């Protein structure tokens, strides 16, 4: 059985898009990009967490694992490989007859180097048979055998163009706001213009850490990353500190403080785009990545209403890679509709 799948293993989460067998649409799923030592004797596996044996070593992968993805630009790491292999196992059939065509992404800078791109492909997706055993919260151990038949590596952020392959992409730019980096890539006819592209550590984790430190200093109180993360996931009008003791005025002042901080952060992103001399008034500009979802209002304020932020921006790369993969192998466009 042949299956088409794309995996985007980011610093925060691994996003996966899988084509329906009749190529009538896709379904997607994901889990946290976290790993650590695991044991199948674990009788309290957390929600969104798996125990998995990959290459003979047993790991805990997902929300309950102790180790976040490595804070480095490269994705050629054990954490990203293990998350990709688990994604394939979760999507494989139990009869051991799944042949996968797989697409993954890598940062635009290293993608330019043929040797780096080849080494990344070989490490992340070795051709041939694989065996992965895993157990979820239900305590049931499942062993999957599958075959990696074909593999493709695309530049990160290109998913935003591939997902809309019918559009004219003579000149288009994508700002991919991930958990660590913000990548700003200019595309000419769907190919990266490397000289007019760059990345900077302005991603979600950097934003949250910086805001937590700034709020702690401003209010002489310990405010950690978890609190800030929970605040930023609220609607814009509810983004403020809520102290136990009422009547302090902290709600109003902290809302203004947080709003200004977020706005300045997006202005830093615009300064990066300006340094690349992008003609922002005369080009299509798309924002993707989970952090762009948190900063929708600020992006529209700084870049204007013409800036595009697609639905579910965190999964755009996976879905776009999948569409490009199917188009390449089947010579048809996969409908971008979710199916069960």
Secondary structure as the mmCIF struct_conf table of DSSP 4:
data_model
#
loop_
_struct_conf.conf_type_id
_struct_conf.id
_struct_conf.beg_label_comp_id
_struct_conf.beg_label_asym_id
_struct_conf.beg_label_seq_id
_struct_conf.end_label_comp_id
_struct_conf.end_label_asym_id
_struct_conf.end_label_seq_id
STRN STRN1 UNK A 2 UNK A 9
BEND BEND1 UNK A 11 UNK A 12
STRN STRN2 UNK A 13 UNK A 19
TURN_TY1_P TURN_TY1_P1 UNK A 21 UNK A 22
BEND BEND2 UNK A 23 UNK A 24
STRN STRN3 UNK A 26 UNK A 32
STRN STRN4 UNK A 34 UNK A 37
TURN_TY1_P TURN_TY1_P2 UNK A 40 UNK A 41
BEND BEND3 UNK A 43 UNK A 43
HELX_LH_PP_P HELX_LH_PP_P1 UNK A 45 UNK A 46
TURN_TY1_P TURN_TY1_P3 UNK A 47 UNK A 48
STRN STRN5 UNK A 49 UNK A 54
TURN_TY1_P TURN_TY1_P4 UNK A 55 UNK A 56
STRN STRN6 UNK A 57 UNK A 62
TURN_TY1_P TURN_TY1_P5 UNK A 63 UNK A 64
BEND BEND4 UNK A 66 UNK A 66
STRN STRN7 UNK A 67 UNK A 68
HELX_LH_PP_P HELX_LH_PP_P2 UNK A 69 UNK A 70
BEND BEND5 UNK A 71 UNK A 73
BEND BEND6 UNK A 77 UNK A 77
HELX_RH_AL_P HELX_RH_AL_P1 UNK A 78 UNK A 91
BEND BEND7 UNK A 92 UNK A 92
TURN_TY1_P TURN_TY1_P6 UNK A 94 UNK A 95
BEND BEND8 UNK A 96 UNK A 96
STRN STRN8 UNK A 98 UNK A 106
HELX_RH_AL_P HELX_RH_AL_P2 UNK A 108 UNK A 111
TURN_TY1_P TURN_TY1_P7 UNK A 112 UNK A 112
HELX_RH_AL_P HELX_RH_AL_P3 UNK A 114 UNK A 124
BEND BEND9 UNK A 125 UNK A 125
BEND BEND10 UNK A 127 UNK A 127
STRN STRN9 UNK A 128 UNK A 135
TURN_TY1_P TURN_TY1_P8 UNK A 137 UNK A 138
STRN STRN10 UNK A 141 UNK A 155
TURN_TY1_P TURN_TY1_P9 UNK A 156 UNK A 158
HELX_RH_AL_P HELX_RH_AL_P4 UNK A 159 UNK A 162
TURN_TY1_P TURN_TY1_P10 UNK A 163 UNK A 166
BEND BEND11 UNK A 167 UNK A 167
BEND BEND12 UNK A 170 UNK A 170
STRN STRN11 UNK A 171 UNK A 177
BEND BEND13 UNK A 179 UNK A 180
STRN STRN12 UNK A 182 UNK A 188
TURN_TY1_P TURN_TY1_P11 UNK A 189 UNK A 190
STRN STRN13 UNK A 191 UNK A 192
HELX_RH_3T_P HELX_RH_3T_P1 UNK A 194 UNK A 196
STRN STRN14 UNK A 198 UNK A 200
BEND BEND14 UNK A 201 UNK A 201
BEND BEND15 UNK A 203 UNK A 203
HELX_RH_AL_P HELX_RH_AL_P5 UNK A 204 UNK A 219
TURN_TY1_P TURN_TY1_P12 UNK A 220 UNK A 220
BEND BEND16 UNK A 221 UNK A 221
HELX_RH_AL_P HELX_RH_AL_P6 UNK A 225 UNK A 232
TURN_TY1_P TURN_TY1_P13 UNK A 233 UNK A 233
BEND BEND17 UNK A 234 UNK A 234
HELX_RH_3T_P HELX_RH_3T_P2 UNK A 236 UNK A 238
BEND BEND18 UNK A 240 UNK A 240
BEND BEND19 UNK A 244 UNK A 245
BEND BEND20 UNK A 247 UNK A 249
HELX_RH_AL_P HELX_RH_AL_P7 UNK A 250 UNK A 275
TURN_TY1_P TURN_TY1_P14 UNK A 276 UNK A 277
HELX_RH_3T_P HELX_RH_3T_P3 UNK A 280 UNK A 282
BEND BEND21 UNK A 283 UNK A 283
STRN STRN15 UNK A 284 UNK A 288
BEND BEND22 UNK A 289 UNK A 289
HELX_RH_AL_P HELX_RH_AL_P8 UNK A 290 UNK A 294
TURN_TY1_P TURN_TY1_P15 UNK A 295 UNK A 295
HELX_RH_AL_P HELX_RH_AL_P9 UNK A 296 UNK A 303
TURN_TY1_P TURN_TY1_P16 UNK A 305 UNK A 306
STRN STRN16 UNK A 308 UNK A 309
TURN_TY1_P TURN_TY1_P17 UNK A 311 UNK A 312
HELX_RH_3T_P HELX_RH_3T_P4 UNK A 313 UNK A 315
HELX_RH_AL_P HELX_RH_AL_P10 UNK A 316 UNK A 330
BEND BEND23 UNK A 331 UNK A 332
HELX_LH_PP_P HELX_LH_PP_P3 UNK A 333 UNK A 335
STRN STRN17 UNK A 338 UNK A 338
#
